[in-house]
Amino acid sequence: MKVVFNGEMTQLNTPNLREFILGKGAKEPFAVAVNGEFVPRSHCAEMVLKAGDSIDLLSPIQGG
């Protein structure tokens, strides 16, 4: 099953959102949205992804 991850089509290796983003190398803190809707980190472990979903992962950057 395929999803869009940060703008690129990719194979979904697990339907669990938390497992998927950790498998992509995400390190906390991060923010995630599925199909344009913000998903609190506390809900990531409960969320099940579907084919065609669009996942955006953002990590804060420091700067001045």
Backbone as CSV, one residue per row, in Angstrom:
resi,resn,N_x,N_y,N_z,CA_x,CA_y,CA_z,C_x,C_y,C_z
1,MET,0.863,-1.170,0.000,0.000,0.000,0.000,0.904,1.225,0.000
2,LYS,0.507,2.240,-0.736,1.337,3.439,-0.882,0.677,4.649,-0.216
3,VAL,1.544,5.505,0.333,1.126,6.770,0.921,2.083,7.842,0.420
4,VAL,1.737,9.090,0.665,2.620,10.208,0.348,3.237,10.671,1.666
5,PHE,4.571,10.647,1.715,5.281,11.052,2.919,6.158,12.244,2.581
6,ASN,5.853,13.397,3.208,6.581,14.647,2.938,6.698,14.912,1.439
7,GLY,5.597,14.703,0.729,5.524,15.039,-0.689,6.006,13.968,-1.645
8,GLU,6.474,12.824,-1.129,6.971,11.767,-1.998,6.194,10.480,-1.770
9,MET,5.829,9.806,-2.867,5.124,8.535,-2.772,6.072,7.501,-2.170
10,THR,5.586,6.746,-1.199,6.412,5.737,-0.541,5.557,4.533,-0.171
11,GLN,6.208,3.409,-0.007,5.525,2.181,0.402,5.241,2.238,1.898
12,LEU,4.055,1.856,2.281,3.666,1.827,3.689,4.077,0.479,4.270
13,ASN,5.022,0.494,5.218,5.523,-0.755,5.794,4.738,-1.194,7.024
14,THR,3.953,-0.298,7.587,3.080,-0.602,8.721,1.919,0.383,8.697
15,PRO,0.716,-0.036,9.035,-0.408,0.902,9.044,-0.432,1.809,10.270
16,ASN,0.411,1.531,11.270,0.440,2.324,12.495,1.264,3.592,12.268
17,LEU,0.656,4.746,12.489,1.324,6.024,12.226,2.613,6.170,13.018
18,ARG,2.601,5.884,14.293,3.810,6.048,15.117,4.941,5.153,14.609
19,GLU,4.647,3.893,14.344,5.671,2.972,13.838,6.202,3.448,12.481
20,PHE,5.320,3.945,11.637,5.720,4.414,10.314,6.690,5.588,10.419
21,ILE,6.340,6.611,11.203,7.205,7.790,11.254,8.517,7.503,11.995
22,LEU,8.479,6.645,13.004,9.732,6.270,13.667,10.613,5.464,12.712
23,GLY,9.986,4.643,11.873,10.720,3.893,10.862,11.355,4.792,9.817
24,LYS,10.821,5.996,9.664,11.384,6.970,8.729,12.465,7.820,9.388
25,GLY,12.796,7.514,10.640,13.879,8.212,11.312,13.471,9.415,12.134
26,ALA,12.195,9.579,12.398,11.727,10.721,13.187,12.259,10.640,14.604
27,LYS,12.706,11.778,15.102,13.157,11.877,16.489,12.389,13.022,17.145
28,GLU,11.910,12.773,18.351,11.154,13.813,19.047,12.072,14.963,19.411
29,PRO,11.567,16.174,19.411,10.175,16.528,19.157,9.885,16.619,17.663
30,PHE,8.655,16.339,17.300,8.218,16.470,15.922,6.722,16.759,15.920
31,ALA,6.248,17.244,14.790,4.815,17.459,14.576,4.446,16.656,13.338
32,VAL,3.262,16.092,13.346,2.826,15.287,12.208,1.388,15.650,11.843
33,ALA,1.135,15.629,10.549,-0.219,15.860,10.034,-0.537,14.746,9.049
34,VAL,-1.771,14.285,9.072,-2.242,13.281,8.122,-3.395,13.905,7.357
35,ASN,-3.243,13.947,6.045,-4.253,14.556,5.169,-4.579,15.984,5.597
36,GLY,-3.534,16.712,6.025,-3.683,18.115,6.384,-4.204,18.365,7.785
37,GLU,-4.455,17.317,8.544,-4.970,17.459,9.909,-3.870,17.130,10.909
38,PHE,-3.587,18.064,11.824,-2.592,17.843,12.869,-2.980,16.638,13.724
39,VAL,-1.998,15.788,14.019,-2.220,14.625,14.881,-1.316,14.775,16.106
40,PRO,-1.890,14.939,17.294,-1.063,15.044,18.496,-0.210,13.790,18.651
41,ARG,1.018,13.956,19.138,1.903,12.800,19.329,1.251,11.737,20.192
42,SER,0.438,12.152,21.145,-0.216,11.186,22.033,-1.224,10.309,21.286
43,HIS,-1.611,10.696,20.072,-2.585,9.930,19.290,-1.928,9.129,18.169
44,CYS,-0.641,9.345,17.936,0.042,8.678,16.817,0.012,7.161,16.942
45,ALA,0.141,6.638,18.151,0.174,5.186,18.347,-1.178,4.544,18.046
46,GLU,-2.252,5.341,18.091,-3.601,4.823,17.870,-4.060,4.961,16.419
47,MET,-3.379,5.803,15.651,-3.853,6.126,14.309,-3.447,5.059,13.300
48,VAL,-4.412,4.645,12.486,-4.180,3.656,11.438,-4.198,4.373,10.095
49,LEU,-3.131,4.198,9.330,-3.017,4.823,8.015,-3.707,3.968,6.962
50,LYS,-4.129,4.650,5.871,-4.781,3.980,4.758,-4.047,4.331,3.468
51,ALA,-4.220,3.497,2.466,-3.609,3.754,1.163,-4.007,5.142,0.686
52,GLY,-3.032,5.881,0.175,-3.293,7.210,-0.363,-3.216,8.337,0.644
53,ASP,-3.069,8.015,1.927,-2.945,9.067,2.936,-1.701,9.911,2.663
54,SER,-1.768,11.159,3.067,-0.643,12.079,2.944,-0.149,12.423,4.339
55,ILE,1.108,12.078,4.623,1.699,12.292,5.940,2.787,13.348,5.821
56,ASP,2.686,14.384,6.642,3.712,15.434,6.691,4.328,15.414,8.068
57,LEU,5.655,15.308,8.105,6.404,15.269,9.350,7.306,16.488,9.404
58,LEU,7.186,17.234,10.487,7.990,18.439,10.662,8.762,18.346,11.961
59,SER,10.049,18.663,11.888,10.869,18.731,13.081,11.291,20.192,13.259
60,PRO,11.252,20.685,14.491,11.645,22.079,14.702,13.129,22.266,14.420
61,ILE,13.472,23.449,13.934,14.870,23.778,13.717,15.189,24.999,14.564
62,GLN,16.414,25.052,15.024,16.819,26.178,15.837,17.490,27.212,14.952
63,GLY,17.341,28.409,15.327,17.957,29.485,14.564,17.752,30.805,15.282
64,GLY,18.191,31.818,14.641,18.060,33.093,15.322,17.695,34.199,14.400
